[in-house]
């Protein structure tokens, strides 16, 4: 099982650690929700950065093109 949260992006190292899993929990966020809230600007900038949260689009791209999941037997 892999549990990946608080990723601003999926680095090659993280990608390598998420290979051949039976189960993956991957956290992502809708970026507009972050920007539409009353969070301080500095917090919004961190969330949107490479050390913040993975966007839904980036998560979908990883799952479609970069995720090497274990194949069911």
PDB file of N, CA, C and O in Angstrom:
ATOM      1  N   UNK A   1       0.850  -1.178   0.000  1.00  0.00           N
ATOM      2  CA  UNK A   1       0.000   0.000   0.000  1.00  0.00           C
ATOM      3  C   UNK A   1       0.888   1.230   0.000  1.00  0.00           C
ATOM      4  O   UNK A   1       1.885   1.288   0.720  1.00  0.00           O
ATOM      5  N   UNK A   2       0.526   2.202  -0.803  1.00  0.00           N
ATOM      6  CA  UNK A   2       1.213   3.485  -0.825  1.00  0.00           C
ATOM      7  C   UNK A   2       0.277   4.571  -0.341  1.00  0.00           C
ATOM      8  O   UNK A   2      -0.920   4.546  -0.626  1.00  0.00           O
ATOM      9  N   UNK A   3       0.821   5.517   0.384  1.00  0.00           N
ATOM     10  CA  UNK A   3       0.052   6.619   0.953  1.00  0.00           C
ATOM     11  C   UNK A   3       0.836   7.887   0.641  1.00  0.00           C
ATOM     12  O   UNK A   3       1.869   8.132   1.264  1.00  0.00           O
ATOM     13  N   UNK A   4       0.373   8.698  -0.306  1.00  0.00           N
ATOM     14  CA  UNK A   4       1.109   9.875  -0.749  1.00  0.00           C
ATOM     15  C   UNK A   4       0.255  11.124  -0.561  1.00  0.00           C
ATOM     16  O   UNK A   4      -0.772  11.293  -1.220  1.00  0.00           O
ATOM     17  N   UNK A   5       0.690  11.989   0.340  1.00  0.00           N
ATOM     18  CA  UNK A   5      -0.039  13.232   0.605  1.00  0.00           C
ATOM     19  C   UNK A   5       0.943  14.395   0.620  1.00  0.00           C
ATOM     20  O   UNK A   5       2.157  14.204   0.693  1.00  0.00           O
ATOM     21  N   UNK A   6       0.399  15.587   0.551  1.00  0.00           N
ATOM     22  CA  UNK A   6       1.177  16.829   0.618  1.00  0.00           C
ATOM     23  C   UNK A   6       2.307  16.857  -0.400  1.00  0.00           C
ATOM     24  O   UNK A   6       3.435  17.237  -0.088  1.00  0.00           O
ATOM     25  N   UNK A   7       1.984  16.450  -1.617  1.00  0.00           N
ATOM     26  CA  UNK A   7       2.948  16.501  -2.713  1.00  0.00           C
ATOM     27  C   UNK A   7       2.612  17.684  -3.608  1.00  0.00           C
ATOM     28  O   UNK A   7       1.476  17.813  -4.064  1.00  0.00           O
ATOM     29  N   UNK A   8       3.577  18.536  -3.862  1.00  0.00           N
ATOM     30  CA  UNK A   8       3.369  19.612  -4.821  1.00  0.00           C
ATOM     31  C   UNK A   8       3.554  19.109  -6.238  1.00  0.00           C
ATOM     32  O   UNK A   8       2.991  19.655  -7.187  1.00  0.00           O
ATOM     33  N   UNK A   9       4.348  18.065  -6.367  1.00  0.00           N
ATOM     34  CA  UNK A   9       4.580  17.403  -7.646  1.00  0.00           C
ATOM     35  C   UNK A   9       5.090  15.995  -7.335  1.00  0.00           C
ATOM     36  O   UNK A   9       5.484  15.707  -6.205  1.00  0.00           O
ATOM     37  N   UNK A  10       5.079  15.137  -8.324  1.00  0.00           N
ATOM     38  CA  UNK A  10       5.558  13.768  -8.119  1.00  0.00           C
ATOM     39  C   UNK A  10       6.965  13.679  -8.692  1.00  0.00           C
ATOM     40  O   UNK A  10       7.161  13.637  -9.906  1.00  0.00           O
ATOM     41  N   UNK A  11       7.929  13.651  -7.797  1.00  0.00           N
ATOM     42  CA  UNK A  11       9.334  13.585  -8.190  1.00  0.00           C
ATOM     43  C   UNK A  11       9.673  12.174  -8.689  1.00  0.00           C
ATOM     44  O   UNK A  11       8.921  11.235  -8.426  1.00  0.00           O
ATOM     45  N   UNK A  12      10.776  12.015  -9.392  1.00  0.00           N
ATOM     46  CA  UNK A  12      11.191  10.669  -9.820  1.00  0.00           C
ATOM     47  C   UNK A  12      11.367   9.716  -8.634  1.00  0.00           C
ATOM     48  O   UNK A  12      11.058   8.530  -8.746  1.00  0.00           O
ATOM     49  N   UNK A  13      11.851  10.214  -7.521  1.00  0.00           N
ATOM     50  CA  UNK A  13      12.023   9.379  -6.331  1.00  0.00           C
ATOM     51  C   UNK A  13      10.677   8.885  -5.798  1.00  0.00           C
ATOM     52  O   UNK A  13      10.533   7.709  -5.466  1.00  0.00           O
ATOM     53  N   UNK A  14       9.703   9.777  -5.718  1.00  0.00           N
ATOM     54  CA  UNK A  14       8.363   9.384  -5.252  1.00  0.00           C
ATOM     55  C   UNK A  14       7.757   8.391  -6.240  1.00  0.00           C
ATOM     56  O   UNK A  14       7.183   7.377  -5.842  1.00  0.00           O
ATOM     57  N   UNK A  15       7.888   8.690  -7.520  1.00  0.00           N
ATOM     58  CA  UNK A  15       7.343   7.792  -8.547  1.00  0.00           C
ATOM     59  C   UNK A  15       7.919   6.384  -8.411  1.00  0.00           C
ATOM     60  O   UNK A  15       7.196   5.396  -8.540  1.00  0.00           O
ATOM     61  N   UNK A  16       9.216   6.298  -8.150  1.00  0.00           N
ATOM     62  CA  UNK A  16       9.861   4.991  -7.979  1.00  0.00           C
ATOM     63  C   UNK A  16       9.333   4.253  -6.753  1.00  0.00           C
ATOM     64  O   UNK A  16       9.201   3.029  -6.770  1.00  0.00           O
ATOM     65  N   UNK A  17       9.033   4.996  -5.691  1.00  0.00           N
ATOM     66  CA  UNK A  17       8.530   4.375  -4.465  1.00  0.00           C
ATOM     67  C   UNK A  17       7.083   3.907  -4.596  1.00  0.00           C
ATOM     68  O   UNK A  17       6.631   3.066  -3.818  1.00  0.00           O
ATOM     69  N   UNK A  18       6.358   4.444  -5.571  1.00  0.00           N
ATOM     70  CA  UNK A  18       4.939   4.097  -5.745  1.00  0.00           C
ATOM     71  C   UNK A  18       4.722   2.999  -6.781  1.00  0.00           C
ATOM     72  O   UNK A  18       3.590   2.771  -7.208  1.00  0.00           O
ATOM     73  N   UNK A  19       5.789   2.316  -7.192  1.00  0.00           N
ATOM     74  CA  UNK A  19       5.651   1.257  -8.188  1.00  0.00           C
ATOM     75  C   UNK A  19       5.154  -0.039  -7.558  1.00  0.00           C
ATOM     76  O   UNK A  19       5.424  -0.338  -6.395  1.00  0.00           O
ATOM     77  N   UNK A  20       4.423  -0.792  -8.365  1.00  0.00           N
ATOM     78  CA  UNK A  20       4.048  -2.167  -8.030  1.00  0.00           C
ATOM     79  C   UNK A  20       3.283  -2.288  -6.714  1.00  0.00           C
ATOM     80  O   UNK A  20       3.579  -3.154  -5.892  1.00  0.00           O
ATOM     81  N   UNK A  21       2.309  -1.421  -6.528  1.00  0.00           N
ATOM     82  CA  UNK A  21       1.499  -1.441  -5.310  1.00  0.00           C
ATOM     83  C   UNK A  21       0.176  -2.150  -5.558  1.00  0.00           C
ATOM     84  O   UNK A  21      -0.331  -2.171  -6.679  1.00  0.00           O
ATOM     85  N   UNK A  22      -0.370  -2.724  -4.510  1.00  0.00           N
ATOM     86  CA  UNK A  22      -1.727  -3.268  -4.568  1.00  0.00           C
ATOM     87  C   UNK A  22      -2.764  -2.168  -4.375  1.00  0.00           C
ATOM     88  O   UNK A  22      -3.883  -2.266  -4.878  1.00  0.00           O
ATOM     89  N   UNK A  23      -2.383  -1.114  -3.637  1.00  0.00           N
ATOM     90  CA  UNK A  23      -3.320  -0.041  -3.306  1.00  0.00           C
ATOM     91  C   UNK A  23      -2.555   1.260  -3.167  1.00  0.00           C
ATOM     92  O   UNK A  23      -1.484   1.290  -2.560  1.00  0.00           O
ATOM     93  N   UNK A  24      -3.096   2.340  -3.726  1.00  0.00           N
ATOM     94  CA  UNK A  24      -2.474   3.656  -3.617  1.00  0.00           C
ATOM     95  C   UNK A  24      -3.512   4.663  -3.170  1.00  0.00           C
ATOM     96  O   UNK A  24      -4.582   4.763  -3.770  1.00  0.00           O
ATOM     97  N   UNK A  25      -3.209   5.406  -2.128  1.00  0.00           N
ATOM     98  CA  UNK A  25      -4.012   6.541  -1.712  1.00  0.00           C
ATOM     99  C   UNK A  25      -3.208   7.777  -2.088  1.00  0.00           C
ATOM    100  O   UNK A  25      -2.110   7.985  -1.572  1.00  0.00           O
ATOM    101  N   UNK A  26      -3.741   8.588  -2.972  1.00  0.00           N
ATOM    102  CA  UNK A  26      -3.051   9.756  -3.491  1.00  0.00           C
ATOM    103  C   UNK A  26      -3.919  10.982  -3.242  1.00  0.00           C
ATOM    104  O   UNK A  26      -5.033  11.074  -3.758  1.00  0.00           O
ATOM    105  N   UNK A  27      -3.416  11.913  -2.459  1.00  0.00           N
ATOM    106  CA  UNK A  27      -4.167  13.132  -2.152  1.00  0.00           C
ATOM    107  C   UNK A  27      -3.920  14.179  -3.229  1.00  0.00           C
ATOM    108  O   UNK A  27      -2.789  14.391  -3.666  1.00  0.00           O
ATOM    109  N   UNK A  28      -4.991  14.823  -3.642  1.00  0.00           N
ATOM    110  CA  UNK A  28      -4.884  15.968  -4.541  1.00  0.00           C
ATOM    111  C   UNK A  28      -5.951  16.979  -4.141  1.00  0.00           C
ATOM    112  O   UNK A  28      -6.821  16.692  -3.319  1.00  0.00           O
ATOM    113  N   UNK A  29      -5.871  18.162  -4.731  1.00  0.00           N
ATOM    114  CA  UNK A  29      -6.816  19.204  -4.363  1.00  0.00           C
ATOM    115  C   UNK A  29      -7.245  19.978  -5.596  1.00  0.00           C
ATOM    116  O   UNK A  29      -6.516  20.058  -6.585  1.00  0.00           O
ATOM    117  N   UNK A  30      -8.420  20.536  -5.523  1.00  0.00           N
ATOM    118  CA  UNK A  30      -8.890  21.440  -6.554  1.00  0.00           C
ATOM    119  C   UNK A  30      -8.298  22.799  -6.238  1.00  0.00           C
ATOM    120  O   UNK A  30      -8.629  23.396  -5.214  1.00  0.00           O
ATOM    121  N   UNK A  31      -7.431  23.295  -7.099  1.00  0.00           N
ATOM    122  CA  UNK A  31      -6.685  24.516  -6.829  1.00  0.00           C
ATOM    123  C   UNK A  31      -7.603  25.715  -6.629  1.00  0.00           C
ATOM    124  O   UNK A  31      -7.308  26.557  -5.781  1.00  0.00           O
ATOM    125  N   UNK A  32      -8.698  25.831  -7.368  1.00  0.00           N
ATOM    126  CA  UNK A  32      -9.560  27.006  -7.205  1.00  0.00           C
ATOM    127  C   UNK A  32     -10.140  27.087  -5.807  1.00  0.00           C
ATOM    128  O   UNK A  32     -10.410  28.184  -5.318  1.00  0.00           O
ATOM    129  N   UNK A  33     -10.338  25.943  -5.146  1.00  0.00           N
ATOM    130  CA  UNK A  33     -10.859  25.975  -3.774  1.00  0.00           C
ATOM    131  C   UNK A  33      -9.880  26.661  -2.839  1.00  0.00           C
ATOM    132  O   UNK A  33     -10.279  27.419  -1.955  1.00  0.00           O
ATOM    133  N   UNK A  34      -8.601  26.393  -3.035  1.00  0.00           N
ATOM    134  CA  UNK A  34      -7.574  27.047  -2.219  1.00  0.00           C
ATOM    135  C   UNK A  34      -7.613  28.549  -2.443  1.00  0.00           C
ATOM    136  O   UNK A  34      -7.576  29.323  -1.487  1.00  0.00           O
ATOM    137  N   UNK A  35      -7.686  28.963  -3.695  1.00  0.00           N
ATOM    138  CA  UNK A  35      -7.598  30.381  -4.027  1.00  0.00           C
ATOM    139  C   UNK A  35      -8.876  31.136  -3.697  1.00  0.00           C
ATOM    140  O   UNK A  35      -8.844  32.356  -3.540  1.00  0.00           O
ATOM    141  N   UNK A  36      -9.995  30.439  -3.588  1.00  0.00           N
ATOM    142  CA  UNK A  36     -11.267  31.100  -3.306  1.00  0.00           C
ATOM    143  C   UNK A  36     -11.506  31.273  -1.806  1.00  0.00           C
ATOM    144  O   UNK A  36     -12.490  31.896  -1.411  1.00  0.00           O
ATOM    145  N   UNK A  37     -10.639  30.741  -0.980  1.00  0.00           N
ATOM    146  CA  UNK A  37     -10.835  30.832   0.461  1.00  0.00           C
ATOM    147  C   UNK A  37     -10.181  32.079   1.023  1.00  0.00           C
ATOM    148  O   UNK A  37      -9.501  32.821   0.313  1.00  0.00           O
ATOM    149  N   UNK A  38     -10.398  32.293   2.300  1.00  0.00           N
ATOM    150  CA  UNK A  38      -9.841  33.462   2.984  1.00  0.00           C
ATOM    151  C   UNK A  38      -8.464  33.177   3.576  1.00  0.00           C
ATOM    152  O   UNK A  38      -8.044  33.854   4.515  1.00  0.00           O
ATOM    153  N   UNK A  39      -7.762  32.190   3.042  1.00  0.00           N
ATOM    154  CA  UNK A  39      -6.419  31.887   3.531  1.00  0.00           C
ATOM    155  C   UNK A  39      -5.487  33.062   3.244  1.00  0.00           C
ATOM    156  O   UNK A  39      -5.673  33.768   2.253  1.00  0.00           O
ATOM    157  N   UNK A  40      -4.493  33.278   4.094  1.00  0.00           N
ATOM    158  CA  UNK A  40      -3.505  34.317   3.801  1.00  0.00           C
ATOM    159  C   UNK A  40      -2.764  34.004   2.494  1.00  0.00           C
ATOM    160  O   UNK A  40      -2.599  32.839   2.132  1.00  0.00           O
ATOM    161  N   UNK A  41      -2.318  35.055   1.790  1.00  0.00           N
ATOM    162  CA  UNK A  41      -1.647  34.900   0.508  1.00  0.00           C
ATOM    163  C   UNK A  41      -0.446  33.962   0.599  1.00  0.00           C
ATOM    164  O   UNK A  41      -0.226  33.157  -0.305  1.00  0.00           O
ATOM    165  N   UNK A  42       0.326  34.054   1.667  1.00  0.00           N
ATOM    166  CA  UNK A  42       1.509  33.207   1.819  1.00  0.00           C
ATOM    167  C   UNK A  42       1.126  31.726   1.871  1.00  0.00           C
ATOM    168  O   UNK A  42       1.838  30.886   1.322  1.00  0.00           O
ATOM    169  N   UNK A  43       0.028  31.406   2.513  1.00  0.00           N
ATOM    170  CA  UNK A  43      -0.435  30.017   2.593  1.00  0.00           C
ATOM    171  C   UNK A  43      -0.890  29.545   1.212  1.00  0.00           C
ATOM    172  O   UNK A  43      -0.578  28.426   0.803  1.00  0.00           O
ATOM    173  N   UNK A  44      -1.623  30.392   0.499  1.00  0.00           N
ATOM    174  CA  UNK A  44      -2.060  30.032  -0.853  1.00  0.00           C
ATOM    175  C   UNK A  44      -0.866  29.764  -1.754  1.00  0.00           C
ATOM    176  O   UNK A  44      -0.872  28.808  -2.529  1.00  0.00           O
ATOM    177  N   UNK A  45       0.154  30.601  -1.659  1.00  0.00           N
ATOM    178  CA  UNK A  45       1.346  30.415  -2.477  1.00  0.00           C
ATOM    179  C   UNK A  45       2.035  29.093  -2.156  1.00  0.00           C
ATOM    180  O   UNK A  45       2.497  28.405  -3.066  1.00  0.00           O
ATOM    181  N   UNK A  46       2.111  28.728  -0.882  1.00  0.00           N
ATOM    182  CA  UNK A  46       2.740  27.465  -0.509  1.00  0.00           C
ATOM    183  C   UNK A  46       1.933  26.285  -1.042  1.00  0.00           C
ATOM    184  O   UNK A  46       2.500  25.339  -1.588  1.00  0.00           O
ATOM    185  N   UNK A  47       0.612  26.340  -0.885  1.00  0.00           N
ATOM    186  CA  UNK A  47      -0.249  25.245  -1.348  1.00  0.00           C
ATOM    187  C   UNK A  47      -0.106  25.053  -2.856  1.00  0.00           C
ATOM    188  O   UNK A  47      -0.133  23.921  -3.339  1.00  0.00           O
ATOM    189  N   UNK A  48       0.044  26.145  -3.599  1.00  0.00           N
ATOM    190  CA  UNK A  48       0.146  26.078  -5.050  1.00  0.00           C
ATOM    191  C   UNK A  48       1.554  25.773  -5.548  1.00  0.00           C
ATOM    192  O   UNK A  48       1.759  25.602  -6.750  1.00  0.00           O
ATOM    193  N   UNK A  49       2.519  25.704  -4.649  1.00  0.00           N
ATOM    194  CA  UNK A  49       3.912  25.508  -5.047  1.00  0.00           C
ATOM    195  C   UNK A  49       4.264  24.020  -5.130  1.00  0.00           C
ATOM    196  O   UNK A  49       3.422  23.151  -4.908  1.00  0.00           O
ATOM    197  N   UNK A  50       5.537  23.753  -5.457  1.00  0.00           N
ATOM    198  CA  UNK A  50       6.028  22.374  -5.535  1.00  0.00           C
ATOM    199  C   UNK A  50       6.113  21.705  -4.174  1.00  0.00           C
ATOM    200  O   UNK A  50       6.310  20.493  -4.095  1.00  0.00           O
ATOM    201  N   UNK A  51       5.968  22.474  -3.100  1.00  0.00           N
ATOM    202  CA  UNK A  51       5.978  21.883  -1.755  1.00  0.00           C
ATOM    203  C   UNK A  51       4.584  21.942  -1.141  1.00  0.00           C
ATOM    204  O   UNK A  51       4.424  21.767   0.067  1.00  0.00           O
ATOM    205  N   UNK A  52       3.596  22.185  -1.961  1.00  0.00           N
ATOM    206  CA  UNK A  52       2.220  22.307  -1.478  1.00  0.00           C
ATOM    207  C   UNK A  52       1.414  21.050  -1.728  1.00  0.00           C
ATOM    208  O   UNK A  52       1.780  19.968  -1.268  1.00  0.00           O
ATOM    209  N   UNK A  53       0.322  21.189  -2.453  1.00  0.00           N
ATOM    210  CA  UNK A  53      -0.579  20.072  -2.723  1.00  0.00           C
ATOM    211  C   UNK A  53      -0.631  19.777  -4.214  1.00  0.00           C
ATOM    212  O   UNK A  53      -0.560  20.685  -5.041  1.00  0.00           O
ATOM    213  N   UNK A  54      -0.752  18.530  -4.538  1.00  0.00           N
ATOM    214  CA  UNK A  54      -0.860  18.079  -5.917  1.00  0.00           C
ATOM    215  C   UNK A  54      -2.226  18.488  -6.465  1.00  0.00           C
ATOM    216  O   UNK A  54      -3.245  18.286  -5.805  1.00  0.00           O
ATOM    217  N   UNK A  55      -2.250  19.058  -7.664  1.00  0.00           N
ATOM    218  CA  UNK A  55      -3.525  19.424  -8.266  1.00  0.00           C
ATOM    219  C   UNK A  55      -4.227  18.164  -8.774  1.00  0.00           C
ATOM    220  O   UNK A  55      -3.591  17.136  -9.005  1.00  0.00           O
ATOM    221  N   UNK A  56      -5.527  18.259  -8.941  1.00  0.00           N
ATOM    222  CA  UNK A  56      -6.286  17.137  -9.486  1.00  0.00           C
ATOM    223  C   UNK A  56      -5.785  16.779 -10.889  1.00  0.00           C
ATOM    224  O   UNK A  56      -5.727  15.604 -11.252  1.00  0.00           O
ATOM    225  N   UNK A  57      -5.425  17.797 -11.669  1.00  0.00           N
ATOM    226  CA  UNK A  57      -4.938  17.560 -13.027  1.00  0.00           C
ATOM    227  C   UNK A  57      -3.603  16.803 -13.002  1.00  0.00           C
ATOM    228  O   UNK A  57      -3.402  15.870 -13.780  1.00  0.00           O
ATOM    229  N   UNK A  58      -2.695  17.207 -12.106  1.00  0.00           N
ATOM    230  CA  UNK A  58      -1.402  16.522 -12.009  1.00  0.00           C
ATOM    231  C   UNK A  58      -1.579  15.088 -11.519  1.00  0.00           C
ATOM    232  O   UNK A  58      -0.895  14.181 -11.995  1.00  0.00           O
ATOM    233  N   UNK A  59      -2.487  14.879 -10.576  1.00  0.00           N
ATOM    234  CA  UNK A  59      -2.750  13.527 -10.075  1.00  0.00           C
ATOM    235  C   UNK A  59      -3.316  12.647 -11.192  1.00  0.00           C
ATOM    236  O   UNK A  59      -2.902  11.500 -11.358  1.00  0.00           O
ATOM    237  N   UNK A  60      -4.265  13.196 -11.956  1.00  0.00           N
ATOM    238  CA  UNK A  60      -4.850  12.426 -13.061  1.00  0.00           C
ATOM    239  C   UNK A  60      -3.796  12.096 -14.113  1.00  0.00           C
ATOM    240  O   UNK A  60      -3.768  10.983 -14.640  1.00  0.00           O
ATOM    241  N   UNK A  61      -2.934  13.055 -14.419  1.00  0.00           N
ATOM    242  CA  UNK A  61      -1.866  12.806 -15.384  1.00  0.00           C
ATOM    243  C   UNK A  61      -0.928  11.706 -14.924  1.00  0.00           C
ATOM    244  O   UNK A  61      -0.528  10.853 -15.717  1.00  0.00           O
ATOM    245  N   UNK A  62      -0.576  11.723 -13.642  1.00  0.00           N
ATOM    246  CA  UNK A  62       0.283  10.673 -13.096  1.00  0.00           C
ATOM    247  C   UNK A  62      -0.397   9.313 -13.182  1.00  0.00           C
ATOM    248  O   UNK A  62       0.223   8.335 -13.598  1.00  0.00           O
ATOM    249  N   UNK A  63      -1.653   9.244 -12.797  1.00  0.00           N
ATOM    250  CA  UNK A  63      -2.362   7.967 -12.805  1.00  0.00           C
ATOM    251  C   UNK A  63      -2.559   7.441 -14.229  1.00  0.00           C
ATOM    252  O   UNK A  63      -2.541   6.229 -14.444  1.00  0.00           O
ATOM    253  N   UNK A  64      -2.744   8.329 -15.192  1.00  0.00           N
ATOM    254  CA  UNK A  64      -2.940   7.907 -16.583  1.00  0.00           C
ATOM    255  C   UNK A  64      -1.635   7.518 -17.273  1.00  0.00           C
ATOM    256  O   UNK A  64      -1.589   6.535 -18.013  1.00  0.00           O
ATOM    257  N   UNK A  65      -0.568   8.294 -17.029  1.00  0.00           N
ATOM    258  CA  UNK A  65       0.643   8.128 -17.824  1.00  0.00           C
ATOM    259  C   UNK A  65       1.867   7.653 -17.047  1.00  0.00           C
ATOM    260  O   UNK A  65       2.783   7.086 -17.641  1.00  0.00           O
ATOM    261  N   UNK A  66       1.903   7.869 -15.739  1.00  0.00           N
ATOM    262  CA  UNK A  66       3.131   7.593 -15.021  1.00  0.00           C
ATOM    263  C   UNK A  66       3.049   6.544 -13.939  1.00  0.00           C
ATOM    264  O   UNK A  66       4.071   6.168 -13.365  1.00  0.00           O
ATOM    265  N   UNK A  67       1.861   6.067 -13.649  1.00  0.00           N
ATOM    266  CA  UNK A  67       1.682   5.133 -12.543  1.00  0.00           C
ATOM    267  C   UNK A  67       1.882   3.705 -13.008  1.00  0.00           C
ATOM    268  O   UNK A  67       1.224   3.243 -13.939  1.00  0.00           O
ATOM    269  N   UNK A  68       2.794   3.014 -12.352  1.00  0.00           N
ATOM    270  CA  UNK A  68       3.094   1.624 -12.676  1.00  0.00           C
ATOM    271  C   UNK A  68       2.495   0.725 -11.587  1.00  0.00           C
ATOM    272  O   UNK A  68       3.179   0.282 -10.664  1.00  0.00           O
ATOM    273  N   UNK A  69       1.203   0.480 -11.732  1.00  0.00           N
ATOM    274  CA  UNK A  69       0.495  -0.305 -10.714  1.00  0.00           C
ATOM    275  C   UNK A  69       0.709  -1.796 -10.928  1.00  0.00           C
ATOM    276  O   UNK A  69       0.985  -2.249 -12.039  1.00  0.00           O
ATOM    277  N   UNK A  70       0.579  -2.530  -9.861  1.00  0.00           N
ATOM    278  CA  UNK A  70       0.627  -3.987  -9.960  1.00  0.00           C
ATOM    279  C   UNK A  70      -0.604  -4.449 -10.722  1.00  0.00           C
ATOM    280  O   UNK A  70      -1.714  -3.980 -10.469  1.00  0.00           O
ATOM    281  N   UNK A  71      -0.408  -5.345 -11.629  1.00  0.00           N
ATOM    282  CA  UNK A  71      -1.524  -5.887 -12.409  1.00  0.00           C
ATOM    283  C   UNK A  71      -2.231  -6.975 -11.625  1.00  0.00           C
ATOM    284  O   UNK A  71      -1.576  -7.823 -11.018  1.00  0.00           O
ATOM    285  N   UNK A  72      -3.571  -6.968 -11.627  1.00  0.00           N
ATOM    286  CA  UNK A  72      -4.295  -8.016 -10.881  1.00  0.00           C
ATOM    287  C   UNK A  72      -3.999  -9.396 -11.428  1.00  0.00           C
ATOM    288  O   UNK A  72      -3.778  -9.576 -12.625  1.00  0.00           O
ATOM    289  N   UNK A  73      -4.000 -10.370 -10.525  1.00  0.00           N
ATOM    290  CA  UNK A  73      -3.755 -11.747 -10.947  1.00  0.00           C
ATOM    291  C   UNK A  73      -5.020 -12.556 -10.917  1.00  0.00           C
ATOM    292  O   UNK A  73      -5.001 -13.743 -11.243  1.00  0.00           O
TER     293      UNK A  73
END
